[in-house]
Amino acid sequence: MTADSSNPTESARLPSIPRLGAKASVAVLAVALTVRLAAVAVTDPTRAHFGDAPPYQMAARMIADTGRYPFRTDPHYFRAPGYPAFLALVTAGRPERVVAAKVANVIVGSLAAVVLAAISARLFRRRDLALATGIAAALNPAFVLVSSEVQSEPLFMLMLLAAGWLLLVAVDRPSSNVGVAGGIGLGLSALVRPSAIAVVPLLAAPLADRRYPPRIRLHLAGSAALGFVLSVAPWTLRNALVYREFIPISDVGGFNFFLGNSEQMLRFFQVQSRRGYDLWAVETDRMIDNRMKELNARGISSPAAVTRELVRETMDNGARHPGLIARLLAHKSWDWFRPYPNPYYWPRAVVVPVAILYAALYVLAARGLLVAPRRGVALFCLLVLLASMAAHVLTVVSWRYRIPYWDPVLLLYAPAGAMLRLSGRPSHI
C-alpha cells in the first residue's frame, strides 16, 4: 500500500491524491441516476418484480408497525435486518410504496459509483482513471439492473465500498478512528447480506503494512475489528434474547449449505429452460418443507438447532458421496465465474453482449492487477474475490450474488489495464 504524509520518503516521490471535485462527482452521480431511473421507468416502477421483494416488504412493514423484527421472514428462516430496515425508512413505514423503494435503490446504487471513483483516486492517484471508473460504474449493466428493483444488492454494495474506502484511508493516514468507521461499514454490510462475514478476516490487513511499527498496525486492525463488533453486536444480542441462541446475524446459512450441497442442487445444473427452472424451484420448496417437517417431528425446531442439524447432515452426506460434492463444486465454480448471465433466463440478445463485456473486463482487470503498484491493495482485492467466491461456492451460487463483490474490483482495475495499455508507458501511481 502507498504511504501518505506519514511516510515522508514515499510521499515525496508520489503524486498527491487528486480531488475529483464537485463537478466531476456530480457528473458521475447524474449519469448513474439517469441510467438507473430510465431502467426503472421501462420496467414498471409501480411493481416489484424481484422474487425476494415480498419478504423484505413484510419485514419492513412489521418494523414500521410494531418496532420489532418478525420471528421469521420466510417459512423456515429469517433474513438479515439491514434491507428491511432501510425499506421501512425510505418508504416512511409503507413498503408497498414500490416507487419510493426503487428510487431509494437508484440513489444508493448511484452513490456506489461515486464511492468507487473515490477509491480509484486514492488508489491510483490519477484523476482520469478515477473518472473512467466512476463512469464505468455508472453505466455498468449489472449495477443498473440490481438498482432498478426492490432488492438488497445496491445498499449492500454501497456499504461494502464505503467500508473499503474508509479502510484505505485508515491505513494511509494512519487513523484508528477511521478504522473504526471502516469496521462499522463492513458490519452494516453484513447486516444487509451476511455473506460479508467471509471478508471479515481481511480487517486484519493493516497488520501486514510494514510502513508502520507493530503497535500502530495492531491499533489499526483492532480498531477495524472493534467497529465491526460494535455494529453487529446489538443485533446478535437481539437474536440471543429472542431465540435464546447464539445467531450472529441470520440462520439462512444452514439452509443454503444444505441446499447448495444436495442432489437437488445437482439437478439445478441440468435445467435447460425457464420452465425447467420453475419446476425445479417447486420441487426444491417441497424438499425443504418435507425436511423441516421431519426435523420438527424430532423436536428440532429452533434456528440454531436446525442449522446445526442441516450442517451435520450435509457434512455426513458429503463424506458418503465425495463425487457428488466434487461435481457440485465444479458446477458452482463455473456458475460463479462465467462471464454471462443464465442463458435460459435471459435472451441471446442480452447474453452475448454481456459475455463480451465481462470477458473484456476480466482481461483488462487482470492486467490492471498485475501492473498495479500498490501491491498490498491488489492482494487485498484478490483476497476479496477469492473469499466471496469460496463462501458462495461452498453454499449456493447465484450470478446476482457475485455482482457486488466482483464487479467493483473489475471496474476498479479494468480502466487501469486499458489506459496503461493504450499509453504504452508505466503509471506514476
C-alpha positions as CSV (number, residue, x, y, z in Angstrom):
1,M,0.0,0.0,0.0
2,T,1.2,3.5,-0.7
3,A,2.1,5.8,2.1
4,D,0.6,9.2,2.8
5,S,2.2,12.1,4.7
6,S,3.0,9.6,7.5
7,N,6.0,8.4,5.4
8,P,7.9,11.5,4.1
9,T,10.2,9.5,1.8
10,E,7.4,7.8,-0.1
11,S,5.2,10.9,0.0
12,A,7.9,12.9,-1.7
13,R,8.1,10.7,-4.7
14,L,4.3,10.1,-5.1
15,P,1.8,12.5,-6.6
16,S,-0.8,13.8,-4.2
17,I,-4.3,12.2,-4.1
18,P,-6.3,14.1,-6.8
19,R,-9.6,15.6,-5.9
20,L,-12.5,14.5,-8.1
21,G,-14.1,17.8,-7.4
22,A,-17.8,18.6,-7.1
23,K,-18.4,18.9,-10.8
24,A,-16.9,15.5,-11.6
25,S,-18.6,13.8,-8.7
26,V,-22.0,15.4,-9.7
27,A,-21.4,14.3,-13.3
28,V,-20.8,10.7,-12.3
29,L,-23.8,10.8,-10.0
30,A,-26.0,12.4,-12.7
31,V,-25.1,9.7,-15.3
32,A,-25.7,6.9,-12.8
33,L,-29.1,8.4,-11.7
34,T,-30.2,9.0,-15.2
35,V,-29.5,5.5,-16.4
36,R,-31.0,3.8,-13.4
37,L,-34.1,5.9,-13.4
38,A,-34.6,5.1,-17.0
39,A,-34.3,1.4,-16.2
40,V,-36.9,1.8,-13.5
41,A,-39.2,3.6,-15.9
42,V,-39.1,1.0,-18.6
43,T,-39.6,-2.0,-16.2
44,D,-42.8,-0.7,-14.5
45,P,-41.9,1.5,-11.5
46,T,-45.0,0.6,-9.6
47,R,-44.4,-3.2,-9.3
48,A,-41.8,-5.2,-7.5
49,H,-40.7,-8.0,-9.9
50,F,-37.9,-9.4,-7.8
51,G,-38.9,-12.7,-6.1
52,D,-37.4,-11.8,-2.7
53,A,-39.2,-8.4,-2.5
54,P,-42.3,-9.7,-0.5
55,P,-40.3,-11.0,2.5
56,Y,-38.3,-7.7,2.6
57,Q,-41.6,-5.7,2.4
58,M,-43.3,-7.8,5.1
59,A,-40.4,-7.4,7.5
60,A,-40.3,-3.6,6.8
61,R,-44.0,-3.4,7.5
62,M,-43.6,-5.1,10.8
63,I,-40.7,-2.9,11.8
64,A,-42.8,0.2,11.0
65,D,-46.0,-1.1,12.7
66,T,-44.6,-2.7,15.8
67,G,-40.9,-1.6,16.1
68,R,-40.0,-5.3,16.1
69,Y,-38.5,-7.7,13.6
70,P,-40.5,-10.8,12.6
71,F,-39.6,-14.1,14.1
72,R,-39.3,-15.4,10.6
73,T,-39.3,-13.6,7.3
74,D,-39.6,-16.8,5.2
75,P,-41.3,-20.1,6.0
76,H,-38.2,-21.6,7.6
77,Y,-35.7,-18.8,8.4
78,F,-35.3,-15.1,8.9
79,R,-33.3,-12.7,6.8
80,A,-30.7,-10.1,7.8
81,P,-32.4,-6.9,9.0
82,G,-30.5,-4.3,7.1
83,Y,-32.5,-4.0,3.9
84,P,-36.0,-4.3,5.6
85,A,-34.9,-1.5,8.0
86,F,-33.8,0.6,5.0
87,L,-37.1,-0.1,3.2
88,A,-39.1,1.0,6.3
89,L,-37.1,4.2,6.5
90,V,-37.2,5.3,2.8
91,T,-40.9,4.4,2.4
92,A,-41.9,6.2,5.6
93,G,-43.1,2.9,7.0
94,R,-45.1,1.9,3.9
95,P,-43.0,-0.6,2.0
96,E,-45.8,-1.1,-0.5
97,R,-44.7,2.2,-1.9
98,V,-42.7,0.5,-4.6
99,V,-41.8,3.7,-6.5
100,A,-40.2,5.1,-3.4
101,A,-38.3,1.9,-2.7
102,K,-37.0,1.8,-6.2
103,V,-36.0,5.4,-6.2
104,A,-34.1,4.9,-3.0
105,N,-32.3,1.9,-4.5
106,V,-31.4,4.1,-7.5
107,I,-29.9,6.7,-5.2
108,V,-27.8,4.3,-3.2
109,G,-26.7,2.4,-6.3
110,S,-25.7,5.7,-7.9
111,L,-23.7,6.8,-4.8
112,A,-21.8,3.5,-5.1
113,A,-20.4,4.7,-8.4
114,V,-19.1,7.9,-6.8
115,V,-17.5,5.9,-3.9
116,L,-15.8,3.6,-6.4
117,A,-14.4,6.6,-8.2
118,A,-13.1,8.0,-4.9
119,I,-11.4,4.6,-4.2
120,S,-9.7,4.7,-7.6
121,A,-8.5,8.3,-7.0
122,R,-6.9,7.3,-3.7
123,L,-5.5,4.0,-5.1
124,F,-4.1,5.1,-8.4
125,R,-3.7,8.9,-7.8
126,R,-4.9,9.7,-11.3
127,R,-8.0,11.7,-11.9
128,D,-8.5,10.3,-15.4
129,L,-8.6,6.7,-14.0
130,A,-10.9,7.8,-11.2
131,L,-13.4,9.4,-13.7
132,A,-13.2,6.4,-16.0
133,T,-14.0,4.1,-13.1
134,G,-16.9,6.3,-11.9
135,I,-18.5,6.5,-15.4
136,A,-18.0,2.7,-16.0
137,A,-19.7,2.0,-12.7
138,A,-22.5,4.4,-13.6
139,L,-23.1,2.6,-16.8
140,N,-22.4,-1.0,-15.8
141,P,-25.5,-3.0,-16.8
142,A,-25.3,-5.3,-13.8
143,F,-25.3,-2.3,-11.4
144,V,-28.2,-0.7,-13.3
145,L,-30.2,-3.9,-13.2
146,V,-29.9,-4.5,-9.4
147,S,-30.5,-0.8,-8.7
148,S,-33.8,-0.8,-10.5
149,E,-35.6,-3.4,-8.3
150,V,-36.6,-3.9,-4.7
151,Q,-33.5,-5.9,-3.7
152,S,-30.7,-5.6,-1.3
153,E,-27.6,-5.6,-3.6
154,P,-27.4,-1.8,-4.1
155,L,-27.4,-1.0,-0.3
156,F,-25.0,-3.9,0.4
157,M,-22.6,-2.7,-2.3
158,L,-22.6,0.9,-1.1
159,M,-21.9,-0.2,2.5
160,L,-19.2,-2.6,1.3
161,L,-17.5,0.0,-0.9
162,A,-17.7,2.6,1.9
163,A,-16.0,0.2,4.2
164,G,-13.3,-0.4,1.7
165,W,-12.7,3.3,1.1
166,L,-12.6,4.0,4.9
167,L,-10.1,1.2,5.5
168,L,-7.9,2.5,2.7
169,V,-8.0,6.0,4.3
170,A,-7.3,4.5,7.7
171,V,-4.1,2.8,6.7
172,D,-2.9,5.7,4.6
173,R,-3.1,8.3,7.3
174,P,-3.0,6.2,9.7
175,S,-6.1,6.7,11.8
176,S,-7.7,4.4,14.3
177,N,-10.9,6.4,14.3
178,V,-11.3,6.0,10.5
179,G,-10.5,2.3,11.1
180,V,-13.4,2.0,13.4
181,A,-15.7,3.6,10.8
182,G,-14.5,1.2,8.2
183,G,-15.3,-1.8,10.5
184,I,-18.7,-0.3,11.1
185,G,-19.2,-0.1,7.4
186,L,-18.4,-3.7,7.0
187,G,-20.7,-4.6,9.9
188,L,-23.5,-2.7,8.3
189,S,-23.0,-4.5,5.0
190,A,-23.1,-7.9,6.9
191,L,-26.4,-6.8,8.4
192,V,-27.7,-6.4,4.8
193,R,-26.1,-9.6,3.4
194,P,-24.4,-11.9,5.9
195,S,-22.1,-13.3,3.3
196,A,-19.9,-10.3,4.1
197,I,-18.7,-12.2,7.1
198,A,-16.5,-14.1,4.6
199,V,-14.3,-11.0,4.2
200,V,-14.1,-10.0,7.9
201,P,-10.7,-11.7,8.3
202,L,-9.4,-9.0,5.9
203,L,-9.9,-6.4,8.6
204,A,-6.5,-7.7,9.8
205,A,-4.8,-6.4,6.6
206,P,-3.2,-3.5,8.4
207,L,-1.0,-6.0,10.3
208,A,0.9,-6.6,7.1
209,D,1.5,-2.9,6.4
210,R,5.3,-2.6,7.0
211,R,5.3,1.1,6.8
212,Y,4.3,1.3,10.4
213,P,5.6,-0.2,13.7
214,P,3.7,-3.2,15.0
215,R,1.9,-1.2,17.7
216,I,0.3,1.1,15.1
217,R,-0.6,-1.8,12.8
218,L,-2.2,-3.6,15.8
219,H,-4.2,-0.4,16.6
220,L,-5.4,-0.1,13.0
221,A,-6.5,-3.7,12.7
222,G,-8.0,-3.7,16.2
223,S,-10.0,-0.5,15.5
224,A,-11.5,-2.0,12.4
225,A,-12.4,-5.2,14.3
226,L,-13.9,-3.1,17.0
227,G,-16.1,-1.2,14.6
228,F,-17.4,-4.4,13.1
229,V,-18.3,-5.8,16.5
230,L,-19.9,-2.5,17.6
231,S,-22.2,-2.6,14.6
232,V,-23.2,-6.3,14.6
233,A,-23.2,-7.0,18.4
234,P,-26.6,-5.3,19.1
235,W,-28.3,-7.5,16.5
236,T,-26.6,-10.6,17.8
237,L,-27.8,-9.7,21.3
238,R,-31.3,-9.2,20.0
239,N,-31.1,-12.7,18.5
240,A,-29.9,-14.1,21.8
241,L,-32.9,-12.6,23.6
242,V,-35.5,-13.6,21.0
243,Y,-34.3,-17.1,20.2
244,R,-32.2,-17.9,23.3
245,E,-29.4,-19.0,21.0
246,F,-26.2,-17.6,19.5
247,I,-27.0,-16.4,16.0
248,P,-24.7,-13.7,14.8
249,I,-27.0,-12.3,12.0
250,S,-29.3,-14.8,10.3
251,D,-30.0,-18.5,10.2
252,V,-30.3,-18.7,6.4
253,G,-26.7,-20.0,6.1
254,G,-27.7,-23.5,7.2
255,F,-30.4,-23.8,4.6
256,N,-28.0,-22.5,1.9
257,F,-25.3,-25.0,2.9
258,F,-27.9,-27.8,2.9
259,L,-29.4,-26.9,-0.4
260,G,-26.2,-26.0,-2.1
261,N,-24.6,-29.4,-1.5
262,S,-27.6,-31.6,-2.2
263,E,-28.6,-33.8,-5.1
264,Q,-31.3,-31.3,-5.7
265,M,-28.7,-28.6,-6.5
266,L,-27.1,-31.0,-9.0
267,R,-30.4,-31.2,-10.7
268,F,-30.4,-27.4,-11.0
269,F,-27.3,-27.6,-13.3
270,Q,-29.3,-29.9,-15.6
271,V,-32.0,-27.4,-16.1
272,Q,-32.3,-26.3,-19.7
273,S,-35.2,-23.9,-19.8
274,R,-37.1,-21.3,-17.7
275,R,-40.0,-23.8,-17.3
276,G,-37.5,-26.4,-16.1
277,Y,-36.2,-23.9,-13.5
278,D,-39.7,-23.2,-12.3
279,L,-40.4,-26.9,-11.8
280,W,-37.0,-27.2,-10.0
281,A,-38.0,-24.4,-7.7
282,V,-41.3,-26.1,-6.8
283,E,-39.5,-29.4,-6.1
284,T,-36.9,-27.6,-4.0
285,D,-39.5,-25.9,-1.9
286,R,-41.2,-29.3,-1.4
287,M,-38.0,-31.0,-0.4
288,I,-37.2,-28.3,2.2
289,D,-40.7,-28.4,3.6
290,N,-40.5,-32.1,4.0
291,R,-37.1,-32.0,5.6
292,M,-38.3,-29.3,8.0
293,K,-41.4,-31.4,9.0
294,E,-39.1,-34.3,9.7
295,L,-36.8,-32.2,11.9
296,N,-39.8,-30.7,13.7
297,A,-41.1,-34.2,14.4
298,R,-37.8,-34.9,16.1
299,G,-38.1,-31.8,18.2
300,I,-35.5,-29.9,16.2
301,S,-37.2,-26.5,15.5
302,S,-35.1,-23.6,16.9
303,P,-33.0,-21.7,14.3
304,A,-29.6,-22.7,15.7
305,A,-30.6,-26.3,16.3
306,V,-32.0,-26.6,12.7
307,T,-28.8,-25.0,11.4
308,R,-26.6,-27.5,13.3
309,E,-28.6,-30.4,12.1
310,L,-28.6,-29.3,8.5
311,V,-24.9,-28.7,8.5
312,R,-24.3,-32.1,10.2
313,E,-26.4,-33.9,7.6
314,T,-24.7,-32.1,4.8
315,M,-21.2,-33.0,6.0
316,D,-22.2,-36.6,6.5
317,N,-23.7,-36.8,3.1
318,G,-20.6,-35.2,1.6
319,A,-18.4,-37.8,3.3
320,R,-20.5,-40.6,1.9
321,H,-20.7,-39.1,-1.6
322,P,-17.5,-37.2,-2.3
323,G,-18.1,-37.5,-6.1
324,L,-21.3,-35.5,-5.7
325,I,-19.6,-32.7,-3.8
326,A,-16.7,-32.6,-6.4
327,R,-19.2,-32.3,-9.2
328,L,-21.2,-29.6,-7.4
329,L,-18.0,-27.6,-6.6
330,A,-17.1,-27.7,-10.3
331,H,-20.5,-26.7,-11.5
332,K,-20.8,-23.9,-8.9
333,S,-17.3,-22.5,-9.6
334,W,-18.1,-22.2,-13.2
335,D,-21.6,-20.7,-12.5
336,W,-19.9,-18.1,-10.4
337,F,-17.0,-17.3,-12.8
338,R,-18.8,-17.5,-16.2
339,P,-18.9,-14.1,-17.9
340,Y,-22.5,-14.3,-19.0
341,P,-25.9,-14.5,-17.3
342,N,-28.0,-17.6,-17.3
343,P,-29.0,-18.3,-21.0
344,Y,-32.3,-20.0,-20.1
345,Y,-33.4,-16.9,-18.2
346,W,-32.0,-14.1,-20.5
347,P,-32.4,-13.9,-24.3
348,R,-29.4,-14.3,-26.5
349,A,-29.6,-10.5,-27.3
350,V,-28.6,-9.9,-23.7
351,V,-26.3,-12.9,-23.0
352,V,-23.9,-12.3,-25.9
353,P,-23.2,-8.6,-25.3
354,V,-22.8,-9.2,-21.6
355,A,-20.5,-12.0,-22.2
356,I,-18.3,-9.8,-24.4
357,L,-18.3,-7.0,-21.8
358,Y,-17.3,-9.3,-18.9
359,A,-14.7,-11.1,-21.0
360,A,-13.1,-7.7,-21.7
361,L,-13.4,-6.7,-18.0
362,Y,-11.7,-9.9,-16.9
363,V,-8.8,-9.4,-19.3
364,L,-8.3,-5.7,-18.6
365,A,-8.8,-6.1,-14.8
366,A,-6.2,-8.9,-14.7
367,R,-3.7,-6.7,-16.4
368,G,-4.6,-3.8,-14.1
369,L,-4.0,-6.0,-11.1
370,L,-0.7,-7.2,-12.5
371,V,0.7,-3.7,-13.1
372,A,-0.9,-2.0,-10.0
373,P,1.9,-0.5,-7.9
374,R,0.1,-0.8,-4.6
375,R,0.7,-4.5,-4.3
376,G,-0.9,-4.7,-0.9
377,V,-4.2,-3.3,-2.1
378,A,-4.1,-5.5,-5.2
379,L,-3.6,-8.6,-3.0
380,F,-6.4,-7.4,-0.7
381,C,-8.8,-7.2,-3.7
382,L,-7.7,-10.6,-4.9
383,L,-8.5,-12.0,-1.5
384,V,-11.9,-10.3,-1.6
385,L,-12.6,-12.1,-4.9
386,L,-11.4,-15.4,-3.6
387,A,-13.2,-15.2,-0.2
388,S,-16.5,-14.1,-1.7
389,M,-16.3,-16.9,-4.3
390,A,-15.4,-19.5,-1.8
391,A,-18.2,-18.5,0.6
392,H,-20.8,-18.9,-2.1
393,V,-19.3,-22.0,-3.9
394,L,-19.5,-23.8,-0.6
395,T,-23.2,-22.9,-0.3
396,V,-25.4,-21.5,-3.0
397,V,-24.2,-19.7,-6.1
398,S,-26.1,-17.0,-8.0
399,W,-24.7,-14.7,-10.6
400,R,-26.5,-11.9,-8.7
401,Y,-24.5,-12.6,-5.6
402,R,-21.3,-12.1,-7.5
403,I,-22.1,-8.6,-8.7
404,P,-21.4,-6.5,-5.5
405,Y,-18.2,-8.4,-4.8
406,W,-16.5,-8.9,-8.1
407,D,-17.8,-6.1,-10.3
408,P,-16.3,-3.3,-8.2
409,V,-12.9,-4.9,-8.4
410,L,-13.2,-5.4,-12.1
411,L,-14.3,-1.8,-12.7
412,L,-11.6,-0.5,-10.4
413,Y,-8.7,-2.3,-12.2
414,A,-10.0,-2.6,-15.8
415,P,-9.6,1.2,-16.6
416,A,-6.0,1.0,-15.4
417,G,-5.4,-2.1,-17.5
418,A,-6.9,-0.4,-20.6
419,M,-5.3,3.0,-20.2
420,L,-1.9,1.7,-19.3
421,R,-2.0,-0.5,-22.4
422,L,-3.1,2.4,-24.6
423,S,-0.5,4.8,-23.2
424,G,2.3,2.2,-23.5
425,R,4.2,3.6,-20.5
426,P,4.1,2.7,-16.8
427,S,2.0,4.8,-14.5
428,H,3.4,7.1,-11.9
429,I,0.9,6.0,-9.3
